[in-house]
Amino acid sequence: MEKLKIYREYCYDMDYNFYHNTGKELIPITRKEYKDKTGESDYIIDKLRNSRYAFQLNDYFFLKIEDSKYVPIDYLLFNLVKYFNNIGFKTNYVQQGRVFHIGFYYKDVVPFLIEKLGEENTIILHLKHDFRTEGNFTISKYWDEARYSGKFVIEERENTFPDGSKRKAIGLYFDNFLLNLIYAKFGVKREKNSELKEKAHKGRRIIRPIHITAMTDLIRE
């Protein structure tokens, strides 16, 4: 039942099975019932289902990327991420939490970040990560609270993938209390949290297939 707590009261899976999540079981409902309870349209239901990161947990806005796929972007970072993409620095990952994270495709973004944020405010990490032996990457393994708190941390990482190929990644990390400052540094308009949250689509709607499998006995017949 712990996994049920991840998802909203009304949710669905990748096969368009809709549920009322009571916290103890999943009660199948119709698509119409789901739409009536959530106010979501068929367009939004399908748009999230077919987006690049359909299992979005935070409330979000959609951003269209180069291959015409939509990506749900965490609502507090949306305007900043949209700005980066509009000026040619394409993002590939966004995470909103205690420590915010924005990932980039291009290495030439680093001088730009340092120029805007200020060299005195930034710390550069040079990391290597081997997915074959170390599993998934997490910044918590390297995060030094005393050293990094209040700073903008730029991570230059060389990844080695299971097939042996290598590719570099760029990540920008910062504490959530720096959100107003980073918007100001890049000259991007910052809306109030409450206004953004009210307008944003609700996350935690789509149940991961692995969770559906694990919770089969919690789905009412």
Z-matrix of the N, CA and C atoms (Angstrom, degrees):
N
C 1 1.464
C 2 1.528 1 112.35
N 3 1.338 2 116.78 1 -17.00
C 4 1.459 3 119.68 2 179.35
C 5 1.519 4 111.24 3 -58.13
N 6 1.329 5 116.86 4 -38.89
C 7 1.462 6 120.28 5 -177.30
C 8 1.518 7 111.40 6 -66.40
N 9 1.333 8 117.98 7 -26.90
C 10 1.459 9 120.07 8 179.01
C 11 1.524 10 111.30 9 -62.69
N 12 1.333 11 117.10 10 -29.25
C 13 1.456 12 121.52 11 -177.46
C 14 1.531 13 112.35 12 -68.07
N 15 1.333 14 116.19 13 -18.97
C 16 1.463 15 119.97 14 179.15
C 17 1.523 16 110.51 15 -67.44
N 18 1.340 17 116.38 16 -32.99
C 19 1.461 18 120.72 17 -168.12
C 20 1.525 19 112.59 18 -103.47
N 21 1.329 20 114.78 19 160.40
C 22 1.460 21 121.08 20 -178.81
C 23 1.532 22 110.79 21 -73.74
N 24 1.318 23 113.26 22 170.05
C 25 1.467 24 118.70 23 -178.07
C 26 1.524 25 111.01 24 -60.94
N 27 1.336 26 116.42 25 -34.39
C 28 1.467 27 120.29 26 176.54
C 29 1.524 28 107.86 27 -119.99
N 30 1.321 29 115.36 28 123.13
C 31 1.464 30 121.07 29 -173.01
C 32 1.524 31 109.61 30 -148.86
N 33 1.330 32 115.45 31 176.99
C 34 1.469 33 119.63 32 179.64
C 35 1.518 34 109.67 33 -153.83
N 36 1.338 35 116.47 34 171.42
C 37 1.456 36 119.84 35 -179.47
C 38 1.522 37 109.95 36 -114.50
N 39 1.317 38 115.87 37 179.85
C 40 1.464 39 120.91 38 -175.11
C 41 1.522 40 112.67 39 -68.80
N 42 1.328 41 117.18 40 -13.39
C 43 1.465 42 121.40 41 177.14
C 44 1.519 43 112.06 42 -97.81
N 45 1.334 44 115.76 43 13.22
C 46 1.461 45 122.33 44 179.37
C 47 1.532 46 112.75 45 62.21
N 48 1.304 47 116.32 46 37.54
C 49 1.458 48 120.93 47 167.61
C 50 1.527 49 106.23 48 -92.67
N 51 1.306 50 117.15 49 125.88
C 52 1.464 51 122.39 50 -174.63
C 53 1.527 52 109.84 51 -104.63
N 54 1.352 53 115.05 52 144.81
C 55 1.459 54 119.68 53 -173.60
C 56 1.524 55 112.63 54 -138.62
N 57 1.327 56 114.42 55 152.12
C 58 1.453 57 122.60 56 163.56
C 59 1.529 58 106.29 57 -100.09
N 60 1.314 59 116.32 58 113.70
C 61 1.460 60 122.26 59 -178.39
C 62 1.524 61 108.32 60 -90.67
N 63 1.316 62 117.62 61 107.44
C 64 1.464 63 121.30 62 -178.34
C 65 1.529 64 112.52 63 -85.27
N 66 1.325 65 116.01 64 -6.79
C 67 1.462 66 120.27 65 -173.67
C 68 1.508 67 111.82 66 93.32
N 69 1.341 68 116.26 67 -15.53
C 70 1.467 69 121.60 68 178.01
C 71 1.520 70 111.92 69 -119.85
N 72 1.336 71 115.69 70 -25.34
C 73 1.457 72 120.28 71 178.87
C 74 1.521 73 109.74 72 -158.03
N 75 1.323 74 115.39 73 165.56
C 76 1.453 75 122.52 74 175.17
C 77 1.519 76 108.43 75 -105.14
N 78 1.319 77 115.97 76 118.48
C 79 1.462 78 120.84 77 -179.90
C 80 1.522 79 108.40 78 -101.93
N 81 1.331 80 118.41 79 116.20
C 82 1.465 81 120.15 80 179.73
C 83 1.534 82 111.42 81 -59.98
N 84 1.324 83 115.90 82 136.01
C 85 1.456 84 122.60 83 175.30
C 86 1.521 85 108.01 84 -132.20
N 87 1.335 86 116.18 85 170.45
C 88 1.463 87 119.44 86 178.79
C 89 1.526 88 110.11 87 -82.82
N 90 1.290 89 115.83 88 163.76
C 91 1.466 90 121.62 89 175.58
C 92 1.529 91 110.27 90 -59.41
N 93 1.332 92 115.92 91 -40.32
C 94 1.461 93 120.32 92 179.00
C 95 1.529 94 111.11 93 -62.35
N 96 1.336 95 116.70 94 -43.20
C 97 1.463 96 119.94 95 178.26
C 98 1.528 97 110.68 96 -61.28
N 99 1.322 98 116.24 97 -41.94
C 100 1.457 99 120.43 98 178.19
C 101 1.525 100 110.44 99 -60.39
N 102 1.320 101 117.33 100 -47.09
C 103 1.463 102 121.78 101 -179.27
C 104 1.523 103 111.09 102 -63.16
N 105 1.329 104 117.05 103 -40.33
C 106 1.465 105 120.44 104 179.19
C 107 1.528 106 111.26 105 -64.27
N 108 1.335 107 117.55 106 -38.46
C 109 1.467 108 121.46 107 -176.98
C 110 1.524 109 112.37 108 -76.48
N 111 1.330 110 116.79 109 -33.53
C 112 1.474 111 120.33 110 -173.69
C 113 1.528 112 113.64 111 -102.08
N 114 1.323 113 116.79 112 -21.70
C 115 1.465 114 119.83 113 -174.93
C 116 1.512 115 112.92 114 78.59
N 117 1.328 116 118.32 115 5.07
C 118 1.459 117 121.30 116 179.66
C 119 1.524 118 110.63 117 -79.59
N 120 1.321 119 115.67 118 144.30
C 121 1.464 120 121.52 119 178.33
C 122 1.522 121 110.26 120 -90.74
N 123 1.324 122 115.56 121 167.37
C 124 1.469 123 120.14 122 174.32
C 125 1.522 124 110.05 123 -59.08
N 126 1.326 125 116.11 124 -35.51
C 127 1.458 126 121.07 125 -179.06
C 128 1.528 127 111.15 126 -61.19
N 129 1.339 128 117.67 127 -46.45
C 130 1.464 129 121.28 128 -179.40
C 131 1.521 130 110.66 129 -70.17
N 132 1.327 131 117.27 130 -39.54
C 133 1.470 132 121.11 131 178.24
C 134 1.530 133 109.87 132 -57.80
N 135 1.329 134 115.92 133 -48.88
C 136 1.468 135 120.30 134 -178.48
C 137 1.532 136 111.60 135 -71.22
N 138 1.329 137 116.00 136 -35.41
C 139 1.463 138 120.30 137 -178.31
C 140 1.529 139 110.61 138 -63.27
N 141 1.339 140 116.85 139 -43.89
C 142 1.461 141 119.73 140 177.46
C 143 1.523 142 110.75 141 -68.27
N 144 1.316 143 117.02 142 -45.53
C 145 1.475 144 121.61 143 -179.46
C 146 1.524 145 111.59 144 -55.84
N 147 1.321 146 117.41 145 -36.43
C 148 1.461 147 121.47 146 -175.98
C 149 1.526 148 113.71 147 -100.06
N 150 1.328 149 117.19 148 8.52
C 151 1.463 150 120.81 149 -179.93
C 152 1.525 151 110.38 150 -78.80
N 153 1.322 152 115.85 151 171.69
C 154 1.462 153 120.30 152 -176.80
C 155 1.527 154 112.24 153 -69.32
N 156 1.330 155 118.01 154 -37.67
C 157 1.465 156 121.39 155 179.10
C 158 1.530 157 108.69 156 -123.10
N 159 1.319 158 115.34 157 75.57
C 160 1.467 159 120.64 158 -173.53
C 161 1.527 160 112.81 159 -65.75
N 162 1.335 161 117.51 160 -23.40
C 163 1.469 162 120.34 161 -175.17
C 164 1.532 163 110.84 162 -90.69
N 165 1.334 164 115.55 163 44.08
C 166 1.453 165 122.27 164 -177.63
C 167 1.524 166 110.66 165 -66.41
N 168 1.332 167 116.78 166 129.60
C 169 1.460 168 121.04 167 -178.99
C 170 1.526 169 112.25 168 -95.01
N 171 1.327 170 118.18 169 -42.97
C 172 1.460 171 120.50 170 -179.99
C 173 1.524 172 110.73 171 -79.44
N 174 1.337 173 117.58 172 156.62
C 175 1.453 174 120.86 173 171.39
C 176 1.524 175 107.88 174 -60.14
N 177 1.327 176 117.12 175 151.84
C 178 1.461 177 118.88 176 -164.80
C 179 1.521 178 113.09 177 -153.60
N 180 1.334 179 113.90 178 167.84
C 181 1.460 180 123.94 179 166.60
C 182 1.529 181 106.94 180 -124.27
N 183 1.327 182 116.53 181 154.19
C 184 1.459 183 120.68 182 178.18
C 185 1.531 184 111.35 183 -86.58
N 186 1.332 185 115.16 184 140.84
C 187 1.457 186 121.72 185 172.90
C 188 1.520 187 108.04 186 -128.18
N 189 1.329 188 116.78 187 130.29
C 190 1.460 189 121.14 188 179.59
C 191 1.510 190 109.15 189 -87.01
N 192 1.342 191 117.10 190 133.04
C 193 1.455 192 120.99 191 -177.23
C 194 1.528 193 110.59 192 -112.26
N 195 1.333 194 115.92 193 -176.45
C 196 1.469 195 121.55 194 -168.69
C 197 1.523 196 114.50 195 -56.79
N 198 1.332 197 117.94 196 -39.09
C 199 1.458 198 119.48 197 -176.10
C 200 1.527 199 111.62 198 -86.90
N 201 1.326 200 116.28 199 17.30
C 202 1.466 201 123.77 200 178.30
C 203 1.520 202 113.74 201 70.96
N 204 1.314 203 117.31 202 6.94
C 205 1.460 204 121.02 203 172.69
C 206 1.521 205 108.85 204 -79.68
N 207 1.322 206 115.96 205 148.69
C 208 1.454 207 120.41 206 172.46
C 209 1.525 208 109.41 207 -93.91
N 210 1.327 209 114.91 208 146.46
C 211 1.462 210 121.25 209 177.58
C 212 1.523 211 108.32 210 -125.76
N 213 1.347 212 118.51 211 130.21
C 214 1.464 213 119.70 212 173.59
C 215 1.530 214 109.14 213 -76.98
N 216 1.333 215 116.67 214 125.62
C 217 1.459 216 122.22 215 -178.12
C 218 1.538 217 109.02 216 -111.88
N 219 1.332 218 116.97 217 129.06
C 220 1.464 219 121.72 218 178.64
C 221 1.527 220 110.15 219 -49.19
N 222 1.331 221 115.67 220 132.31
C 223 1.467 222 120.29 221 -165.09
C 224 1.527 223 114.55 222 -62.74
N 225 1.338 224 118.89 223 -33.59
C 226 1.457 225 119.48 224 -178.48
C 227 1.531 226 112.48 225 -71.65
N 228 1.328 227 116.83 226 -20.72
C 229 1.461 228 121.18 227 -177.97
C 230 1.522 229 112.89 228 -104.82
N 231 1.319 230 117.56 229 -2.41
C 232 1.458 231 120.89 230 -169.72
C 233 1.523 232 113.21 231 -58.14
N 234 1.329 233 118.27 232 -51.99
C 235 1.466 234 120.20 233 -176.58
C 236 1.526 235 112.19 234 -63.53
N 237 1.322 236 116.57 235 -33.23
C 238 1.461 237 120.75 236 177.86
C 239 1.527 238 110.72 237 -70.36
N 240 1.319 239 116.60 238 -44.67
C 241 1.467 240 121.33 239 178.94
C 242 1.531 241 110.64 240 -64.76
N 243 1.318 242 116.20 241 -40.35
C 244 1.470 243 120.57 242 177.37
C 245 1.524 244 110.59 243 -60.98
N 246 1.333 245 116.74 244 -41.15
C 247 1.464 246 122.12 245 177.57
C 248 1.525 247 110.95 246 -60.15
N 249 1.339 248 117.51 247 -49.01
C 250 1.461 249 120.58 248 -179.21
C 251 1.529 250 111.01 249 -58.56
N 252 1.324 251 116.91 250 -45.20
C 253 1.451 252 120.33 251 -178.77
C 254 1.522 253 111.91 252 -66.63
N 255 1.312 254 116.97 253 -36.50
C 256 1.473 255 120.70 254 -179.10
C 257 1.524 256 112.47 255 -67.36
N 258 1.347 257 117.31 256 -29.04
C 259 1.473 258 118.96 257 -179.07
C 260 1.528 259 111.91 258 -96.21
N 261 1.337 260 116.91 259 7.77
C 262 1.462 261 120.33 260 171.54
C 263 1.511 262 116.35 261 102.16
N 264 1.331 263 118.16 262 1.32
C 265 1.463 264 120.80 263 176.63
C 266 1.533 265 108.45 264 -100.84
N 267 1.329 266 115.53 265 93.52
C 268 1.448 267 121.14 266 -171.89
C 269 1.525 268 111.31 267 -74.22
N 270 1.310 269 115.60 268 132.99
C 271 1.468 270 121.65 269 -179.87
C 272 1.526 271 109.84 270 -94.76
N 273 1.329 272 115.61 271 154.21
C 274 1.473 273 119.21 272 178.15
C 275 1.519 274 113.03 273 -130.74
N 276 1.334 275 117.22 274 -0.58
C 277 1.461 276 119.02 275 179.49
C 278 1.532 277 108.57 276 -161.38
N 279 1.316 278 115.38 277 141.23
C 280 1.465 279 121.27 278 177.19
C 281 1.517 280 108.69 279 -140.44
N 282 1.318 281 116.65 280 134.80
C 283 1.463 282 120.91 281 177.14
C 284 1.518 283 109.60 282 -141.87
N 285 1.321 284 115.09 283 125.28
C 286 1.462 285 122.86 284 179.14
C 287 1.527 286 108.45 285 -105.73
N 288 1.312 287 116.95 286 125.81
C 289 1.459 288 120.53 287 -179.30
C 290 1.517 289 109.92 288 -172.86
N 291 1.306 290 117.31 289 -151.28
C 292 1.466 291 119.66 290 176.39
C 293 1.520 292 109.75 291 -64.68
N 294 1.335 293 115.57 292 -43.00
C 295 1.465 294 121.35 293 170.77
C 296 1.524 295 107.34 294 -111.06
N 297 1.336 296 116.60 295 122.77
C 298 1.456 297 121.21 296 179.01
C 299 1.525 298 109.55 297 -83.80
N 300 1.342 299 115.45 298 150.72
C 301 1.464 300 121.10 299 -178.40
C 302 1.520 301 108.74 300 -140.53
N 303 1.330 302 115.81 301 129.55
C 304 1.464 303 122.24 302 171.44
C 305 1.524 304 106.99 303 -125.26
N 306 1.332 305 116.53 304 123.28
C 307 1.455 306 121.59 305 179.23
C 308 1.523 307 111.16 306 -100.98
N 309 1.335 308 116.63 307 145.17
C 310 1.469 309 122.07 308 -177.74
C 311 1.526 310 110.57 309 -123.80
N 312 1.325 311 115.15 310 155.66
C 313 1.462 312 121.78 311 175.26
C 314 1.526 313 112.28 312 -82.91
N 315 1.311 314 118.81 313 -35.48
C 316 1.453 315 120.99 314 -164.50
C 317 1.526 316 113.29 315 -107.65
N 318 1.329 317 115.15 316 133.44
C 319 1.458 318 120.71 317 -178.91
C 320 1.525 319 112.22 318 -67.14
N 321 1.333 320 117.56 319 -29.28
C 322 1.463 321 118.77 320 -176.63
C 323 1.523 322 112.52 321 -71.05
N 324 1.320 323 117.35 322 2.27
C 325 1.459 324 119.99 323 174.99
C 326 1.529 325 111.21 324 -75.73
N 327 1.339 326 118.00 325 -21.56
C 328 1.472 327 121.14 326 -173.72
C 329 1.529 328 112.35 327 -62.09
N 330 1.341 329 120.65 328 -50.75
C 331 1.472 330 119.63 329 178.12
C 332 1.523 331 112.16 330 -58.49
N 333 1.313 332 116.50 331 -37.30
C 334 1.462 333 121.32 332 179.02
C 335 1.532 334 110.67 333 -63.19
N 336 1.337 335 116.61 334 -45.20
C 337 1.463 336 120.62 335 179.26
C 338 1.526 337 111.37 336 -62.03
N 339 1.328 338 115.77 337 -44.65
C 340 1.469 339 119.91 338 -178.90
C 341 1.528 340 110.61 339 -64.39
N 342 1.338 341 116.44 340 -41.55
C 343 1.473 342 120.42 341 179.79
C 344 1.524 343 110.77 342 -60.64
N 345 1.336 344 117.32 343 -45.26
C 346 1.460 345 121.52 344 -176.16
C 347 1.526 346 112.38 345 -74.89
N 348 1.322 347 116.63 346 -40.29
C 349 1.461 348 120.50 347 -175.10
C 350 1.524 349 112.61 348 -83.94
N 351 1.326 350 115.94 349 -23.96
C 352 1.465 351 120.67 350 -178.42
C 353 1.520 352 110.58 351 95.01
N 354 1.323 353 115.47 352 127.83
C 355 1.471 354 120.40 353 -177.93
C 356 1.524 355 112.00 354 -59.00
N 357 1.343 356 115.62 355 -33.56
C 358 1.463 357 119.51 356 -178.98
C 359 1.530 358 112.09 357 -71.07
N 360 1.338 359 116.79 358 -15.78
C 361 1.467 360 120.90 359 -178.25
C 362 1.518 361 113.13 360 -101.51
N 363 1.336 362 117.89 361 -2.17
C 364 1.464 363 120.85 362 -172.85
C 365 1.533 364 112.20 363 -117.09
N 366 1.306 365 114.07 364 150.49
C 367 1.462 366 122.54 365 174.22
C 368 1.528 367 107.15 366 -127.47
N 369 1.320 368 117.57 367 132.53
C 370 1.462 369 122.41 368 179.08
C 371 1.529 370 109.60 369 -101.41
N 372 1.320 371 116.82 370 128.79
C 373 1.462 372 122.41 371 173.81
C 374 1.518 373 108.96 372 -109.82
N 375 1.316 374 117.86 373 129.81
C 376 1.465 375 122.71 374 174.50
C 377 1.526 376 107.16 375 -108.08
N 378 1.324 377 116.58 376 111.52
C 379 1.463 378 121.25 377 -173.25
C 380 1.525 379 110.95 378 -125.80
N 381 1.326 380 114.41 379 156.66
C 382 1.468 381 121.98 380 169.96
C 383 1.518 382 107.71 381 -126.86
N 384 1.330 383 115.24 382 139.99
C 385 1.464 384 119.12 383 -179.50
C 386 1.520 385 109.16 384 -138.82
N 387 1.327 386 115.79 385 129.01
C 388 1.462 387 122.02 386 179.84
C 389 1.527 388 108.72 387 -111.36
N 390 1.326 389 115.68 388 108.31
C 391 1.460 390 120.26 389 -178.27
C 392 1.524 391 112.08 390 -65.57
N 393 1.326 392 117.35 391 -20.54
C 394 1.468 393 120.85 392 -178.73
C 395 1.521 394 112.00 393 -69.84
N 396 1.320 395 116.22 394 -32.95
C 397 1.464 396 119.82 395 -175.79
C 398 1.526 397 113.78 396 -116.52
N 399 1.343 398 116.60 397 -20.64
C 400 1.466 399 120.01 398 -174.30
C 401 1.521 400 114.23 399 -108.69
N 402 1.329 401 117.52 400 -4.83
C 403 1.458 402 119.83 401 -179.16
C 404 1.513 403 112.00 402 71.51
N 405 1.328 404 116.59 403 -156.76
C 406 1.459 405 120.93 404 -178.81
C 407 1.527 406 111.16 405 -67.32
N 408 1.332 407 114.82 406 147.80
C 409 1.462 408 119.88 407 179.60
C 410 1.516 409 110.41 408 -81.90
N 411 1.318 410 117.13 409 139.70
C 412 1.461 411 122.38 410 171.12
C 413 1.518 412 109.29 411 -140.59
N 414 1.313 413 116.13 412 134.17
C 415 1.467 414 120.29 413 -177.56
C 416 1.527 415 111.34 414 -69.35
N 417 1.323 416 118.11 415 -21.87
C 418 1.468 417 121.01 416 -177.43
C 419 1.531 418 111.53 417 -59.23
N 420 1.315 419 116.39 418 -26.05
C 421 1.459 420 120.78 419 178.42
C 422 1.525 421 111.28 420 -63.37
N 423 1.331 422 116.37 421 -28.69
C 424 1.468 423 121.32 422 -174.92
C 425 1.525 424 112.85 423 -111.83
N 426 1.325 425 117.17 424 -9.55
C 427 1.458 426 119.99 425 -171.26
C 428 1.527 427 111.02 426 -71.12
N 429 1.310 428 115.53 427 123.05
C 430 1.467 429 123.21 428 179.12
C 431 1.526 430 107.38 429 -108.63
N 432 1.328 431 116.60 430 100.78
C 433 1.459 432 121.36 431 -173.25
C 434 1.529 433 111.81 432 -56.33
N 435 1.315 434 116.81 433 -44.71
C 436 1.462 435 120.75 434 -176.79
C 437 1.529 436 111.51 435 -65.02
N 438 1.326 437 116.54 436 -37.33
C 439 1.466 438 120.78 437 -175.61
C 440 1.524 439 112.90 438 -85.40
N 441 1.334 440 116.91 439 -36.80
C 442 1.455 441 120.24 440 -170.20
C 443 1.524 442 114.58 441 -96.99
N 444 1.316 443 117.99 442 -18.40
C 445 1.459 444 119.52 443 -177.87
C 446 1.526 445 110.47 444 -60.70
N 447 1.332 446 115.59 445 130.41
C 448 1.458 447 120.41 446 -179.24
C 449 1.510 448 114.10 447 83.89
N 450 1.333 449 117.21 448 2.51
C 451 1.461 450 122.16 449 179.50
C 452 1.525 451 109.85 450 -114.73
N 453 1.330 452 115.01 451 159.72
C 454 1.458 453 121.42 452 170.76
C 455 1.525 454 107.14 453 -97.11
N 456 1.317 455 116.06 454 118.48
C 457 1.461 456 121.58 455 -175.14
C 458 1.530 457 109.06 456 -102.92
N 459 1.335 458 116.25 457 121.14
C 460 1.464 459 122.39 458 177.02
C 461 1.522 460 107.86 459 -104.71
N 462 1.296 461 115.44 460 121.32
C 463 1.466 462 121.44 461 -176.54
C 464 1.529 463 109.59 462 -106.92
N 465 1.326 464 116.34 463 119.40
C 466 1.458 465 122.10 464 172.43
C 467 1.521 466 106.97 465 -104.01
N 468 1.328 467 115.94 466 112.29
C 469 1.464 468 119.54 467 -171.41
C 470 1.523 469 110.98 468 -124.64
N 471 1.333 470 116.00 469 135.02
C 472 1.455 471 121.21 470 172.44
C 473 1.523 472 108.41 471 -100.39
N 474 1.316 473 115.81 472 116.63
C 475 1.464 474 121.35 473 -179.51
C 476 1.518 475 110.97 474 -96.24
N 477 1.338 476 116.20 475 138.52
C 478 1.465 477 121.98 476 169.40
C 479 1.519 478 106.84 477 -111.52
N 480 1.323 479 116.85 478 120.55
C 481 1.459 480 122.30 479 -173.83
C 482 1.532 481 111.08 480 -92.23
N 483 1.335 482 117.66 481 167.54
C 484 1.470 483 121.13 482 -176.90
C 485 1.523 484 114.80 483 -53.73
N 486 1.342 485 117.31 484 -29.14
C 487 1.469 486 119.82 485 179.29
C 488 1.527 487 112.23 486 -85.72
N 489 1.338 488 117.10 487 2.58
C 490 1.455 489 121.21 488 178.91
C 491 1.515 490 114.65 489 91.64
N 492 1.326 491 116.69 490 -9.14
C 493 1.462 492 119.55 491 179.51
C 494 1.522 493 110.31 492 -71.50
N 495 1.339 494 115.10 493 155.73
C 496 1.470 495 120.77 494 -178.77
C 497 1.522 496 109.69 495 -121.94
N 498 1.314 497 114.92 496 143.07
C 499 1.464 498 119.87 497 176.82
C 500 1.518 499 108.54 498 -152.33
N 501 1.314 500 116.37 499 141.38
C 502 1.461 501 120.87 500 -178.55
C 503 1.532 502 111.10 501 -89.25
N 504 1.304 503 114.91 502 150.74
C 505 1.461 504 121.64 503 177.83
C 506 1.521 505 109.06 504 -133.52
N 507 1.321 506 115.62 505 149.30
C 508 1.459 507 122.26 506 177.43
C 509 1.518 508 108.30 507 -120.21
N 510 1.322 509 117.59 508 129.83
C 511 1.451 510 121.20 509 177.81
C 512 1.514 511 111.09 510 -129.19
N 513 1.317 512 116.10 511 140.00
C 514 1.460 513 122.27 512 174.18
C 515 1.523 514 107.61 513 -112.71
N 516 1.342 515 116.82 514 122.84
C 517 1.464 516 122.41 515 -178.51
C 518 1.521 517 109.55 516 -121.85
N 519 1.336 518 115.64 517 143.64
C 520 1.465 519 119.03 518 176.49
C 521 1.528 520 109.54 519 -161.31
N 522 1.333 521 115.16 520 151.39
C 523 1.457 522 120.64 521 177.90
C 524 1.525 523 110.74 522 -63.67
N 525 1.347 524 115.88 523 150.09
C 526 1.463 525 118.50 524 -177.51
C 527 1.531 526 113.33 525 -64.67
N 528 1.326 527 117.57 526 -23.60
C 529 1.465 528 118.23 527 179.33
C 530 1.530 529 112.61 528 -74.81
N 531 1.333 530 117.16 529 -4.29
C 532 1.469 531 121.52 530 176.62
C 533 1.531 532 112.15 531 -94.79
N 534 1.320 533 117.41 532 6.80
C 535 1.464 534 120.35 533 -173.87
C 536 1.529 535 112.09 534 -61.43
N 537 1.324 536 118.22 535 -46.65
C 538 1.462 537 120.24 536 178.47
C 539 1.527 538 111.07 537 -60.60
N 540 1.332 539 116.38 538 -39.86
C 541 1.460 540 120.96 539 -177.62
C 542 1.520 541 111.44 540 -66.61
N 543 1.315 542 117.45 541 -43.11
C 544 1.466 543 118.57 542 -176.88
C 545 1.525 544 111.08 543 -69.06
N 546 1.321 545 117.82 544 -35.43
C 547 1.465 546 119.55 545 174.43
C 548 1.529 547 110.04 546 -61.49
N 549 1.324 548 115.97 547 -43.00
C 550 1.467 549 120.12 548 179.57
C 551 1.528 550 111.56 549 -65.07
N 552 1.325 551 116.80 550 -39.63
C 553 1.471 552 120.94 551 -179.19
C 554 1.522 553 111.72 552 -59.24
N 555 1.336 554 116.53 553 -35.80
C 556 1.464 555 120.06 554 -178.26
C 557 1.534 556 112.19 555 -97.94
N 558 1.326 557 116.69 556 1.02
C 559 1.456 558 120.17 557 177.73
C 560 1.513 559 113.32 558 67.71
N 561 1.331 560 116.41 559 32.13
C 562 1.462 561 121.48 560 -179.30
C 563 1.528 562 109.21 561 -102.18
N 564 1.311 563 116.68 562 136.05
C 565 1.460 564 121.24 563 -179.28
C 566 1.520 565 110.77 564 -62.96
N 567 1.293 566 116.89 565 134.13
C 568 1.463 567 122.80 566 178.78
C 569 1.519 568 109.48 567 -112.79
N 570 1.336 569 116.76 568 116.85
C 571 1.454 570 121.65 569 176.49
C 572 1.526 571 109.61 570 -86.13
N 573 1.314 572 116.27 571 159.83
C 574 1.451 573 120.89 572 178.23
C 575 1.522 574 110.85 573 -63.59
N 576 1.329 575 116.47 574 143.16
C 577 1.462 576 121.11 575 179.38
C 578 1.520 577 111.54 576 -54.00
N 579 1.325 578 116.48 577 -45.17
C 580 1.465 579 120.73 578 -176.14
C 581 1.525 580 111.65 579 -64.17
N 582 1.347 581 116.59 580 -38.51
C 583 1.462 582 120.44 581 179.62
C 584 1.522 583 110.96 582 -68.64
N 585 1.328 584 115.93 583 -41.06
C 586 1.463 585 120.15 584 178.28
C 587 1.526 586 111.11 585 -63.99
N 588 1.315 587 116.04 586 -46.47
C 589 1.472 588 120.27 587 -177.40
C 590 1.518 589 111.20 588 -62.89
N 591 1.331 590 116.56 589 -36.64
C 592 1.463 591 120.05 590 179.72
C 593 1.523 592 111.14 591 -65.48
N 594 1.335 593 116.68 592 -36.03
C 595 1.469 594 120.93 593 -177.40
C 596 1.527 595 112.68 594 -84.91
N 597 1.323 596 117.42 595 -21.00
C 598 1.470 597 121.11 596 -172.53
C 599 1.523 598 112.30 597 -72.62
N 600 1.346 599 114.62 598 153.71
C 601 1.460 600 120.45 599 169.96
C 602 1.533 601 108.39 600 -72.03
N 603 1.311 602 116.53 601 153.23
C 604 1.455 603 120.85 602 -176.48
C 605 1.534 604 111.26 603 -88.29
N 606 1.327 605 115.05 604 129.88
C 607 1.467 606 120.27 605 177.50
C 608 1.516 607 111.53 606 -80.95
N 609 1.325 608 115.13 607 -175.50
C 610 1.470 609 123.00 608 178.37
C 611 1.527 610 112.29 609 62.38
N 612 1.343 611 115.49 610 34.80
C 613 1.460 612 119.59 611 -178.25
C 614 1.530 613 113.04 612 -94.54
N 615 1.349 614 116.63 613 -37.26
C 616 1.470 615 119.25 614 -173.11
C 617 1.524 616 110.23 615 -102.12
N 618 1.319 617 115.60 616 127.34
C 619 1.464 618 121.97 617 -177.85
C 620 1.526 619 109.31 618 -83.26
N 621 1.312 620 115.96 619 131.23
C 622 1.466 621 120.65 620 178.04
C 623 1.534 622 109.84 621 -64.33
N 624 1.346 623 117.54 622 141.52
C 625 1.471 624 119.97 623 178.90
C 626 1.524 625 113.53 624 -54.02
N 627 1.345 626 117.30 625 -38.48
C 628 1.465 627 119.84 626 -179.08
C 629 1.529 628 111.04 627 -64.35
N 630 1.336 629 117.22 628 -31.33
C 631 1.461 630 120.74 629 178.24
C 632 1.520 631 111.50 630 -76.12
N 633 1.343 632 116.11 631 -36.94
C 634 1.467 633 119.48 632 175.96
C 635 1.520 634 109.97 633 -59.46
N 636 1.332 635 115.71 634 -43.56
C 637 1.474 636 120.25 635 178.51
C 638 1.525 637 110.92 636 -61.88
N 639 1.334 638 115.69 637 -43.00
C 640 1.467 639 120.17 638 -178.31
C 641 1.520 640 112.86 639 -69.79
N 642 1.343 641 116.53 640 -24.28
C 643 1.466 642 120.40 641 -174.88
C 644 1.518 643 112.98 642 -107.50
N 645 1.335 644 116.80 643 18.64
C 646 1.464 645 120.29 644 -177.84
C 647 1.522 646 112.88 645 -51.90
N 648 1.332 647 115.78 646 -40.77
C 649 1.461 648 119.21 647 -177.91
C 650 1.535 649 113.11 648 -73.81
N 651 1.349 650 117.18 649 -6.51
C 652 1.465 651 120.96 650 178.96
C 653 1.528 652 111.81 651 -98.57
N 654 1.339 653 116.63 652 -2.17
C 655 1.470 654 120.83 653 179.22
C 656 1.515 655 108.75 654 -90.14
N 657 1.307 656 114.83 655 118.84
C 658 1.471 657 119.08 656 -178.59
C 659 1.527 658 110.05 657 -69.16
N 660 1.302 659 115.83 658 136.75
C 661 1.473 660 120.88 659 178.57
C 662 1.534 661 110.05 660 -72.20
